[in-house]
Amino acid sequence: MTEPSSAPDSELNWPAIAALVVGAVSIFFNPYLLVSVIAIVLGIVALVAVQRAGNQRPYRLVAILGIIAGAVGAVLVIVSNTISALL
């Protein structure tokens, strides 16, 4: 039987994955910009963790995509509220 690898590359970066999932959710459901803020904060936390680990390069992209998705969700809420206020 083989044991799971204990190499640092096999460790999951949960904040990066959570940032991406929450960022994607923020595009569709984002009350009071709360979900976008959570996605952006999780993405920043993940970027710091990736920088400290130094060997989790794929998670850097996932964290950045989570931040971008959170920002897109925030922009959509702001534009939507602005348009509905003008009408």
C-alpha positions as CSV (number, residue, x, y, z in Angstrom):
1,M,0.0,0.0,0.0
2,T,1.2,3.5,-0.8
3,E,0.8,6.3,1.6
4,P,-0.4,9.7,0.4
5,S,2.4,12.1,-0.5
6,S,3.3,14.6,2.2
7,A,4.9,16.9,-0.3
8,P,3.9,20.6,-0.1
9,D,2.7,20.4,-3.7
10,S,-0.1,18.1,-2.7
11,E,-1.6,20.4,-0.1
12,L,-4.7,22.2,-1.1
13,N,-5.0,25.9,-0.7
14,W,-8.5,26.1,0.6
15,P,-8.7,30.0,0.8
16,A,-7.9,30.1,-3.0
17,I,-10.6,27.5,-3.8
18,A,-13.1,29.3,-1.5
19,A,-12.3,32.6,-3.1
20,L,-13.1,31.3,-6.5
21,V,-16.3,29.6,-5.5
22,V,-17.6,32.6,-3.4
23,G,-16.5,35.0,-6.2
24,A,-18.6,33.0,-8.7
25,V,-21.5,33.0,-6.4
26,S,-21.2,36.8,-6.0
27,I,-21.9,37.3,-9.6
28,F,-25.4,35.9,-9.2
29,F,-26.2,36.5,-5.5
30,N,-24.6,39.5,-3.7
31,P,-26.7,41.2,-1.1
32,Y,-25.0,44.5,0.1
33,L,-21.7,43.6,-1.6
34,L,-21.1,41.2,1.3
35,V,-20.3,38.1,-0.9
36,S,-17.9,40.1,-3.1
37,V,-16.0,41.4,-0.1
38,I,-15.7,37.9,1.3
39,A,-14.4,36.7,-2.1
40,I,-11.9,39.5,-2.4
41,V,-10.6,39.0,1.2
42,L,-10.3,35.2,0.7
43,G,-8.4,35.8,-2.5
44,I,-5.9,38.1,-0.8
45,V,-5.4,35.7,2.1
46,A,-4.8,32.9,-0.5
47,L,-2.3,35.1,-2.4
48,V,-0.4,35.7,0.8
49,A,-0.4,32.0,1.6
50,V,0.8,31.1,-1.9
51,Q,3.6,33.7,-1.6
52,R,4.7,32.2,1.7
53,A,4.6,28.6,0.4
54,G,6.3,29.5,-2.8
55,N,5.5,26.3,-4.6
56,Q,1.8,26.5,-5.2
57,R,1.8,28.5,-8.4
58,P,-1.5,27.1,-9.8
59,Y,-3.3,28.3,-6.7
60,R,-2.0,31.8,-7.4
61,L,-4.1,31.9,-10.5
62,V,-7.1,30.5,-8.7
63,A,-6.8,33.2,-6.0
64,I,-6.5,35.9,-8.7
65,L,-9.6,34.6,-10.5
66,G,-11.5,34.6,-7.2
67,I,-10.6,38.3,-6.7
68,I,-11.6,39.1,-10.2
69,A,-14.9,37.3,-9.9
70,G,-15.6,39.1,-6.6
71,A,-14.8,42.4,-8.2
72,V,-17.1,41.6,-11.2
73,G,-19.9,40.7,-8.8
74,A,-19.4,44.1,-6.9
75,V,-19.4,46.0,-10.2
76,L,-22.6,44.3,-11.3
77,V,-24.3,45.2,-8.0
78,I,-23.2,48.8,-8.2
79,V,-24.3,49.2,-11.8
80,S,-27.6,47.4,-11.2
81,N,-28.4,49.6,-8.2
82,T,-27.4,52.8,-10.1
83,I,-29.6,51.9,-13.0
84,S,-32.6,51.1,-10.8
85,A,-32.1,54.3,-8.9
86,L,-32.2,56.4,-12.1
87,L,-35.4,54.8,-13.4
